[in-house]
Amino acid sequence: MHYTSFLLQVKWDVSPVIFHIGGFSLRYYSLLFGLAFLSSYTILSRVFTREKVPLEDLNSLTIYVFLGTLIGARLGQVFFYEFGYYSTHLLEIVLPFRIDKVKGFEFTGFQGLASHGGAVGILTAIYFYCRRHQHRFLWVADRVALVVPLAGFFIRLGNLFNSEIIGKPFNGAWAFIFYRIDTIPRHPTQLYEAVCYLLIFGLLWMVFKRKGKTSSEGLLFGLFLVLVFTVRFALEFLKENQEAFENRLPLNMGQILSLPLVLTGLILICRSCISKSPNKVQSNL
């Protein structure tokens, strides 16, 4: 990684691989993905403890959400962005490695994860978790919504180390030159998004601490959907399209997928504002 000066553009030439041993590589993205779940679990463990909900329930929820995130994000990448490729490389959808005729066996991890697919996967996981453990869906969604923006912060930093999801050309003082892509100064959209998610995390936490048990179920989840996916919609105007087919669309795929989630969030916020039954945590959640 090379820097010129704070006032000049950043020359970004970081290898996405921390170290490589045999066929195994540890990538910054994988490390930050793990930190996202570790930090989320640590925060939610305090929330569950304070609300007198057994940590065994959180342990189970973590497994559900982890699997939902991974499966949903992977399938989102396949069906929303790269169906043409994966339709002829079916094994690469489910296997975290590839067998190359020249390189042989290579562990790659799941390269290609779509955040909108991850969102759908998380909601699906919460639904099945609630059915099995007899929790209320919106109660759980509110708590998960508290930490997902923080997880998003770590994930976008991982995208930065991968030199992916790059911005459009930009000649400002804080532009990044992603040498692994080209020599064009660009918007560091990964950092824009990471900072926004960190601010959203702080805002949701403030609302949670202030409202606590008096807020209607669905308020935090609704705020999360509106804030995160409005930011995502807006920042897409500064990003390069990920796939060529998006160049023919009036909005890119990220923006199209964000709109129904923002609408859902607005409905939940309105519902929580007119609801007369406060959120009371009970022992039989």
Buried (B, 14 or more C-beta within 10 A) or exposed (E): EEEEEEEEBBBBEBEBBEEEEEEEBBBBBBBBBEBBBEBBBEBBBEBBEEEEBEEEBBEBBBEBBBBBBBBBBBBBBBEBBBEEEBEEEEEBBEEEBBEEEEEEEBBBBBBBBBBBBBBBBBBBBBBEBBEEBEBBBBBBBBBBBBBBBBBBBBBBBBBBBBBBBBBEEBEEEBBBBBEEBEEBBBBBBBBBBBBBBBBBBEBBBEBBEEBEEEBBBBBBBBBBBBBBBBBBBBBBEBBBBBBEEBEEEEBBBBBBBBEEBBEBBBBBBEBBEEBEEEBEEEEEB
